[in-house]
Structures are given as C-alpha cells and as structure tokens.
Amino acid sequence: MTNSIIANGQEIAAQLPCTVEEFLLAQNLLPRSVVIEHNGEAVAPSEFARRELRAGDKLEIVKIVAGG
C-alpha cells in the first residue's frame, strides 16, 4: 500500500508500513549518515530497523557532515 509521510516538511510517497531504515534506503540515504526525529521523538540508529512508519507520520532528517 502506498501512502505518504511528511519528511522535512515535504510530503513524500512511501510503501507503508515500512521501517525508518527501509524509508531511508528508498530515499537513497545511508542510515548511518543521518539523525532522525520521528513524530517529535529522537530515534537512535539502533532503532531504525525496528521503528515503523505509518501514513501521516512526521520525520525530520538531518544529514551528518564531517569536515574541518
């Protein structure tokens, strides 16, 4: 079933339900290169494979950038 979630303020179609990890991979994002907030709650990277997303959920995705 295809629905949508709100990621960084934009509606994005997704195959739901899916895990945070599955969503990130579908968006061509490496799970270890981002920090996630799901419905206002910080999500530890160890939870990405277990945290399930449903239609209407809100994600804030911040890419981690290394540099000096």
ChimeraX commands (.cxc) that place a marker at each C-alpha (Angstrom):
marker #1 position 0.00,0.00,0.00 radius 0.5
marker #1 position 1.33,3.41,-0.94 radius 0.5
marker #1 position 0.72,6.35,1.38 radius 0.5
marker #1 position 2.77,9.33,2.39 radius 0.5
marker #1 position 4.69,10.73,5.30 radius 0.5
marker #1 position 5.97,14.24,5.94 radius 0.5
marker #1 position 9.77,14.40,5.80 radius 0.5
marker #1 position 11.42,17.76,6.50 radius 0.5
marker #1 position 8.12,19.48,5.79 radius 0.5
marker #1 position 7.53,17.80,2.42 radius 0.5
marker #1 position 5.00,15.09,1.66 radius 0.5
marker #1 position 6.77,12.00,0.32 radius 0.5
marker #1 position 5.06,8.89,-1.04 radius 0.5
marker #1 position 6.21,5.67,0.60 radius 0.5
marker #1 position 5.32,1.99,0.73 radius 0.5
marker #1 position 3.76,1.86,4.19 radius 0.5
marker #1 position 4.04,0.46,6.72 radius 0.5
marker #1 position 7.84,0.37,6.50 radius 0.5
marker #1 position 10.72,0.86,8.88 radius 0.5
marker #1 position 12.76,4.04,9.17 radius 0.5
marker #1 position 15.69,2.13,7.65 radius 0.5
marker #1 position 13.62,0.97,4.65 radius 0.5
marker #1 position 12.36,4.52,4.09 radius 0.5
marker #1 position 15.88,5.98,4.22 radius 0.5
marker #1 position 17.21,3.42,1.74 radius 0.5
marker #1 position 14.27,4.13,-0.61 radius 0.5
marker #1 position 15.31,7.82,-0.48 radius 0.5
marker #1 position 18.95,6.90,-1.28 radius 0.5
marker #1 position 20.09,7.92,2.20 radius 0.5
marker #1 position 22.52,5.80,4.19 radius 0.5
marker #1 position 21.02,5.11,7.63 radius 0.5
marker #1 position 24.36,5.76,9.35 radius 0.5
marker #1 position 24.70,9.19,7.73 radius 0.5
marker #1 position 21.60,10.79,9.24 radius 0.5
marker #1 position 19.98,11.77,12.53 radius 0.5
marker #1 position 16.21,11.17,12.72 radius 0.5
marker #1 position 13.33,12.63,14.70 radius 0.5
marker #1 position 10.07,10.67,14.33 radius 0.5
marker #1 position 6.88,12.44,15.41 radius 0.5
marker #1 position 8.93,14.71,17.69 radius 0.5
marker #1 position 10.98,11.92,19.27 radius 0.5
marker #1 position 14.68,11.33,18.59 radius 0.5
marker #1 position 15.36,7.86,17.17 radius 0.5
marker #1 position 18.61,6.04,17.94 radius 0.5
marker #1 position 20.28,4.50,14.87 radius 0.5
marker #1 position 19.94,1.09,16.54 radius 0.5
marker #1 position 16.13,1.52,16.31 radius 0.5
marker #1 position 15.98,2.39,12.58 radius 0.5
marker #1 position 15.36,-1.25,11.56 radius 0.5
marker #1 position 12.56,-1.65,14.14 radius 0.5
marker #1 position 10.80,1.75,14.14 radius 0.5
marker #1 position 7.76,1.50,11.89 radius 0.5
marker #1 position 6.37,4.41,9.88 radius 0.5
marker #1 position 2.68,4.88,9.12 radius 0.5
marker #1 position 0.74,7.27,6.90 radius 0.5
marker #1 position 0.85,10.84,8.17 radius 0.5
marker #1 position 3.94,10.35,10.35 radius 0.5
marker #1 position 6.40,13.24,10.50 radius 0.5
marker #1 position 10.15,12.82,10.13 radius 0.5
marker #1 position 12.92,15.33,10.49 radius 0.5
marker #1 position 16.04,14.06,8.74 radius 0.5
marker #1 position 19.40,15.76,9.26 radius 0.5
marker #1 position 22.41,14.63,7.26 radius 0.5
marker #1 position 25.64,14.27,9.22 radius 0.5
marker #1 position 28.53,16.10,7.56 radius 0.5
marker #1 position 32.12,15.57,8.59 radius 0.5
marker #1 position 34.79,18.12,7.95 radius 0.5
marker #1 position 37.21,20.50,9.45 radius 0.5
marker link #1:1,2 radius 0.2
marker link #1:2,3 radius 0.2
marker link #1:3,4 radius 0.2
marker link #1:4,5 radius 0.2
marker link #1:5,6 radius 0.2
marker link #1:6,7 radius 0.2
marker link #1:7,8 radius 0.2
marker link #1:8,9 radius 0.2
marker link #1:9,10 radius 0.2
marker link #1:10,11 radius 0.2
marker link #1:11,12 radius 0.2
marker link #1:12,13 radius 0.2
marker link #1:13,14 radius 0.2
marker link #1:14,15 radius 0.2
marker link #1:15,16 radius 0.2
marker link #1:16,17 radius 0.2
marker link #1:17,18 radius 0.2
marker link #1:18,19 radius 0.2
marker link #1:19,20 radius 0.2
marker link #1:20,21 radius 0.2
marker link #1:21,22 radius 0.2
marker link #1:22,23 radius 0.2
marker link #1:23,24 radius 0.2
marker link #1:24,25 radius 0.2
marker link #1:25,26 radius 0.2
marker link #1:26,27 radius 0.2
marker link #1:27,28 radius 0.2
marker link #1:28,29 radius 0.2
marker link #1:29,30 radius 0.2
marker link #1:30,31 radius 0.2
marker link #1:31,32 radius 0.2
marker link #1:32,33 radius 0.2
marker link #1:33,34 radius 0.2
marker link #1:34,35 radius 0.2
marker link #1:35,36 radius 0.2
marker link #1:36,37 radius 0.2
marker link #1:37,38 radius 0.2
marker link #1:38,39 radius 0.2
marker link #1:39,40 radius 0.2
marker link #1:40,41 radius 0.2
marker link #1:41,42 radius 0.2
marker link #1:42,43 radius 0.2
marker link #1:43,44 radius 0.2
marker link #1:44,45 radius 0.2
marker link #1:45,46 radius 0.2
marker link #1:46,47 radius 0.2
marker link #1:47,48 radius 0.2
marker link #1:48,49 radius 0.2
marker link #1:49,50 radius 0.2
marker link #1:50,51 radius 0.2
marker link #1:51,52 radius 0.2
marker link #1:52,53 radius 0.2
marker link #1:53,54 radius 0.2
marker link #1:54,55 radius 0.2
marker link #1:55,56 radius 0.2
marker link #1:56,57 radius 0.2
marker link #1:57,58 radius 0.2
marker link #1:58,59 radius 0.2
marker link #1:59,60 radius 0.2
marker link #1:60,61 radius 0.2
marker link #1:61,62 radius 0.2
marker link #1:62,63 radius 0.2
marker link #1:63,64 radius 0.2
marker link #1:64,65 radius 0.2
marker link #1:65,66 radius 0.2
marker link #1:66,67 radius 0.2
marker link #1:67,68 radius 0.2
view
